[in-house]
Amino acid sequence: MQKVLAAYISGHGFGHFTRSEAVLSIVAREGVPVHLRTNDRALILARRARWAASVTEVDVGPGIVQRGPLELDLEATEEALAAHVDALDRSADREAEALRELGAGLVYGDVPPLAFEAAARAKLESIGLANWSWSWIYDAYTKERPVFGGLARRLADAEVRATHLLALPFSGGLHHFASRESVPLVVRAPTCSREEARKLLPVPEGEKRPVVLLSFGGFGDGIDLASAARSNPRFFFVSFAGPTPPEGNLAALPLDHDLPHQDLVLAADGLLGKPGYGTVAEAVVSRRAFVLTPRGEFREFPILVRAIAQHLPHASLTSDELARGSWTPALERAFAMPAPEASIRTDGAAVAARRVLERLGVNP
């Protein structure tokens, strides 16, 4: 078997890439060429990955089409997913040929069904990393739009072709993967101290108010953050969409900033936003208070809410409170709550990388 890895990463949001980067960068340090194949938001991050042997834009699936941080567009999602599934056989054949040209010895997927379909057609083993499957996510919309049922089944047919799955904590919808193994939390560790991380935030010198990182998965521009910040003068907010330089008690980093997100989480005193796997995992590592906002009809939302309740000081906002900027009571509750004593292993990146290397025949 050749010691070359082809890695397919779902492009919906940033979380798939950030956790897989923690795994794949370890694999690359062992001398294994890692070829990234992804799309959409993950492509932005992939192109910054200096450890990657190559980065190629590939239709690995549309994810969920959103109109903003809280609103899904199921009609547009159905249209995009139907087109992806209609082309899946052709895409898998094309990717199988690309895998042969790359000399890949193993396929990694987090967690596009295309990865496992293409690997099977190229007669290669594949290994997945996930806390849920795309077929499970889409199947949740079948009652509202029945066509999702058939589309989800086609994706599940591809997913079951995975040779092995590394199942993360906070998971659901992985029962159909025949060979699976539970691994600890996969998360990028902070790269510096809290004092050093604090200097990365665009916070004015001498600012004494608690700093709250606003995290909406790249959809923060759907909310009037400046107005909301003014309504909560006891806190200083840092967002990824808004005024630069700071305006009042709100400052912003550009969406394409190259600062490690885990360091920003460490630097802040707490987070306010919609929970995604990557943000929750980074908050767990840094023990940060988390104020949850609604996320729309995402099937994994209740699982992530339970994880936050088990591991972090927390509070919740309603959709109306979020829109009105009535954030202070929830923030004060979260900051006043003692941190839960529940513990969780956070060395999943090393464990997952070891499994990948073993299947490549590399002794780490």
SVG drawing of the C-alpha trace seen along z (x, -y; Angstrom):
<svg xmlns="http://www.w3.org/2000/svg" viewBox="-44 -54 52 58">
<polyline fill="none" stroke="black" stroke-width="0.4" points="0.0,0.0 1.3,-3.5 1.6,-5.9 -0.5,-8.7 -3.7,-9.9 -6.6,-11.5 -8.9,-13.4 -12.4,-14.5 -13.9,-17.2 -17.4,-18.4 -17.6,-22.1 -20.6,-23.1 -19.4,-25.5 -15.8,-25.4 -16.1,-22.6 -15.4,-19.6 -12.2,-21.1 -11.0,-22.4 -11.3,-19.1 -9.9,-17.1 -7.0,-19.5 -6.0,-18.4 -5.8,-14.8 -4.4,-15.3 -1.6,-17.7 -0.3,-14.9 -0.5,-12.5 1.4,-14.9 4.1,-15.4 4.9,-11.7 5.8,-12.2 2.5,-11.2 1.4,-13.4 -2.2,-14.5 -4.3,-15.7 -7.3,-17.7 -10.5,-17.6 -13.3,-19.9 -15.6,-22.8 -17.5,-25.8 -16.4,-27.2 -13.9,-24.5 -12.0,-25.4 -11.1,-28.8 -9.3,-27.0 -7.9,-24.2 -6.0,-26.7 -4.2,-28.0 -3.1,-24.5 0.7,-24.5 0.9,-20.8 -1.3,-19.8 0.3,-18.3 -2.5,-19.7 -5.9,-21.3 -8.6,-20.6 -12.1,-21.9 -14.6,-19.0 -18.3,-18.8 -18.4,-16.9 -22.0,-17.9 -24.0,-21.0 -24.5,-20.8 -27.6,-22.8 -28.4,-26.0 -29.0,-28.8 -30.5,-32.3 -28.8,-33.4 -27.6,-32.2 -31.0,-30.8 -33.0,-30.2 -32.6,-27.1 -33.7,-27.2 -35.0,-23.6 -36.2,-24.3 -32.7,-25.4 -31.1,-22.6 -33.4,-20.0 -32.5,-21.4 -28.7,-21.4 -28.8,-18.0 -30.8,-16.5 -28.2,-17.8 -25.4,-16.3 -27.0,-12.9 -28.0,-12.9 -24.3,-13.3 -23.0,-11.1 -22.2,-8.0 -20.3,-10.2 -18.5,-12.1 -17.5,-8.8 -16.1,-7.5 -14.2,-10.7 -12.8,-10.7 -11.8,-7.1 -9.7,-7.9 -8.3,-10.9 -7.4,-8.6 -5.5,-6.3 -3.6,-9.3 -2.7,-10.6 -1.4,-7.1 -3.6,-7.2 -3.3,-4.3 -6.2,-5.3 -9.2,-7.6 -10.2,-9.7 -13.7,-11.3 -15.2,-13.8 -17.7,-12.9 -18.9,-13.2 -20.6,-10.1 -18.7,-10.7 -15.4,-9.8 -16.5,-6.3 -18.2,-5.7 -15.1,-6.8 -12.8,-4.7 -14.8,-1.6 -14.7,-2.1 -11.0,-2.6 -10.7,0.6 -9.2,-1.4 -9.9,-1.2 -11.6,-4.3 -11.7,-5.6 -14.3,-8.2 -14.4,-10.6 -17.8,-11.9 -20.2,-12.7 -23.1,-12.3 -23.8,-11.3 -25.2,-13.4 -27.9,-10.8 -29.1,-11.1 -29.2,-14.9 -31.1,-15.0 -33.5,-12.2 -34.8,-14.5 -36.5,-16.7 -38.4,-13.9 -41.7,-14.6 -41.7,-18.2 -40.3,-17.4 -40.6,-13.6 -38.0,-13.7 -35.3,-14.0 -36.1,-10.3 -34.9,-8.9 -31.9,-11.3 -30.8,-10.3 -31.1,-6.6 -28.7,-7.1 -26.2,-8.8 -26.5,-6.1 -25.8,-3.5 -22.5,-5.3 -21.7,-5.7 -22.0,-2.0 -19.1,-1.5 -16.7,-3.0 -14.2,-0.5 -14.1,-1.9 -15.5,-4.8 -14.0,-6.8 -17.1,-7.9 -16.7,-11.1 -18.4,-12.1 -21.7,-14.0 -22.8,-11.7 -25.9,-10.4 -26.9,-8.7 -23.9,-6.5 -25.6,-3.1 -25.4,-2.0 -21.6,-2.1 -20.8,1.6 -17.2,1.1 -16.9,-1.8 -14.8,-2.7 -15.4,-5.4 -12.6,-7.9 -12.0,-10.8 -12.9,-14.4 -11.0,-15.7 -10.1,-19.3 -7.3,-21.7 -5.5,-22.6 -4.6,-26.3 -1.2,-27.3 -0.3,-29.8 -1.0,-31.0 -4.2,-32.9 -2.2,-36.1 -0.7,-35.7 -4.1,-34.8 -5.7,-37.9 -3.4,-40.1 -4.9,-38.5 -8.3,-40.0 -9.1,-43.5 -9.9,-44.7 -8.8,-48.3 -6.0,-48.5 -7.3,-48.8 -10.8,-47.3 -12.0,-45.8 -15.4,-44.4 -15.8,-40.6 -15.0,-39.8 -17.6,-37.7 -16.8,-36.0 -19.7,-36.0 -19.8,-32.8 -22.4,-32.3 -20.6,-30.0 -19.8,-32.8 -23.5,-34.0 -23.2,-36.8 -23.9,-39.4 -27.6,-38.4 -27.9,-40.1 -27.4,-43.8 -24.5,-43.1 -23.6,-46.8 -27.1,-47.6 -27.2,-44.4 -23.8,-45.3 -25.0,-48.8 -27.9,-47.1 -25.5,-45.2 -23.0,-47.7 -21.7,-45.6 -19.8,-43.4 -17.3,-43.9 -18.0,-41.8 -15.8,-40.4 -17.4,-39.2 -16.3,-37.9 -18.6,-40.4 -19.0,-44.1 -17.1,-47.3 -13.3,-47.6 -11.8,-49.4 -13.9,-48.9 -17.2,-50.8 -18.3,-51.2 -18.3,-47.8 -18.0,-45.8 -14.9,-44.9 -14.6,-42.5 -12.1,-40.2 -12.4,-39.7 -14.1,-36.4 -10.9,-35.4 -8.6,-36.1 -5.8,-33.5 -5.8,-33.5 -6.3,-30.1 -9.9,-30.0 -9.1,-27.9 -6.8,-30.7 -9.6,-33.2 -11.9,-31.0 -9.2,-30.8 -8.7,-34.6 -12.4,-35.4 -14.2,-35.2 -17.2,-33.4 -19.0,-32.7 -22.4,-33.6 -23.6,-31.8 -24.9,-28.8 -23.3,-25.5 -21.3,-23.5 -19.0,-20.6 -15.8,-22.6 -16.8,-25.6 -18.2,-23.4 -15.1,-21.3 -12.8,-24.3 -15.0,-25.8 -14.7,-22.5 -10.9,-22.6 -10.7,-26.2 -13.6,-25.9 -15.5,-28.9 -19.0,-29.9 -21.4,-29.4 -24.6,-31.3 -26.5,-29.2 -28.6,-30.8 -31.2,-28.8 -29.7,-27.2 -32.6,-26.3 -33.9,-22.8 -30.5,-21.0 -31.0,-17.4 -27.8,-17.4 -28.7,-20.6 -30.2,-18.8 -27.1,-16.5 -24.8,-19.6 -27.0,-21.3 -26.7,-18.3 -22.9,-18.3 -22.7,-22.0 -25.0,-21.4 -22.7,-18.5 -19.4,-20.3 -19.7,-24.1 -21.3,-27.0 -24.1,-28.0 -27.4,-29.7 -29.8,-30.0 -31.3,-32.8 -34.7,-32.6 -34.9,-33.7 -36.7,-36.8 -34.0,-37.6 -31.3,-37.2 -33.0,-39.4 -33.8,-42.2 -30.3,-42.1 -31.5,-41.2 -28.4,-39.2 -27.2,-40.5 -29.4,-38.3 -28.3,-35.1 -24.6,-36.2 -24.8,-37.0 -26.4,-33.6 -23.7,-31.8 -20.8,-33.7 -22.2,-33.1 -22.6,-29.4 -19.9,-27.1 -18.2,-25.0 -19.6,-21.4 -17.2,-18.8 -17.7,-16.4 -14.4,-15.4 -13.8,-14.2 -10.7,-13.0 -9.5,-15.5 -6.7,-13.5 -8.8,-12.2 -6.7,-13.9 -3.7,-11.7 -5.8,-8.6 -7.5,-9.2 -4.2,-10.0 -2.7,-6.8 -5.6,-4.8 -5.0,-6.5 -1.3,-5.9 -1.8,-2.2 -4.1,-1.6 -1.4,-3.3 1.2,-1.0 3.1,-3.8 4.6,-3.3 4.2,-6.7"/>
</svg>
